């Protein structure tokens, strides 16, 4: 074999031509003949015993050529790969096959080369960063939400009102006929939650335990196709009415819901937690804004197949997570009324961003001479093994050192860019956020 030519036009697929010698091609044709002769019947010969020459005379000299090329093309591409040391994106295809008069064959491969891109100006990128403010009202609201979650339910002998839990039996009909999902028994419905069809909960308000009522509602236009916009009648029986009684927000409440002995200590811990959460959210948004700017610095052609492969990977990962819940991506999309093509189109912008960032950080790592040691690779597999509850050696076999080294390199380049980023300064202004006569804490 010999690489005859290797064309790498800008912004187009590469073409590589490999020459197959007459001897190599003849050997492959013989292999193709041996593979297929048992399928061919010739009068006067037992099945599979007709000579190759006779088959070629009957069906043409090139009868086994396609199968011979199928045998040869993996060997030819591997040979060229070893000779030229290129990096490919996606799978190679065969653009053409030629058979010179002197014998042998020429296979013309077509494929995309891994892009080499440029990134400049990645140090000192700037973006705004939200100031972290936690007001007394924020703390009180969070404590109130915890109290709401810890409310107890108590049966009451009165008319139901918004905020109550009504335990109901109901049967729904459209045009006098019941429909799937339109009936239930002993269903706990929180009135005012908006969980049911508009108008349903409002008509349960005012009923007492033991009372029965017909509710007239109309399904929204955005509902399922078979019910959208249709009028329905629900026969509802109230089994019981329960009110939610929130605990008093005092020291005893603090002891029940936290490790603290006093309400003041508990509120201080809530404020600290809210502050840390908002700091993390502000930092995440800041980093996302910086990364968006990094994608804008990418210079160079990126084959569309790289985006397609990333979308496919995202779909496979999504499917894997759904399988852990007893679903799969196909059934999930059917539930959403979405096609696979629509789902892929929705993922495409994220795939473009992720591919550009990976290429950008690889380029930055080259420019900054970033390296990853064997010890760091080992530590990464140990970390992943602990995270996923498996053995490091098993992960290493399945993922490989090169993949881990690449991800660690990208991570280091990412950290370099973020560490060098700058928070945009805002124009100074008077503090206006005060409550109870005290200025609230502001942190970057």
Secondary structure, 3 states (H helix, E strand, C coil): CEEEEEECCCCCCEEEEEEECHHHHHHHHHHHHHHHHHHCCCCCCCCCCCCHHHHHHHHCCCCCHHHHHHHHHHHHHHHHHHHHCCCEEEEEEEEEEECCCCCCEEEEEEEEECCCCEECCCCCCEECCCCEECCHHHHHHHHHHHHHHCCEEEEECCCCCCCCEEEEEEEEEECCEEEEEEEEEEEEEECCCCCCCCCHHHHHCCCCCCCEEEEEEECCCCCCCCCCCCEEEEEEEEEEEEEEECCCCCHHHHHHHCCCCCHHHHHHHHHHHHHHHHHHHHHHHHHHHHHHHHHCCEECCCCHHHHHHHHHHHHHHHHHHHHCCCCCHHHHHHHHCCCHHHHHHHHHHHHHHHHHHHHHHHHHHHHCCCCCCHHHHHHHHHHHHHHHCCCHHHHHHHHCHHHHHHHHHHHHHHHHHHHHCEECCCCCCCCCCEECCEECCEEC
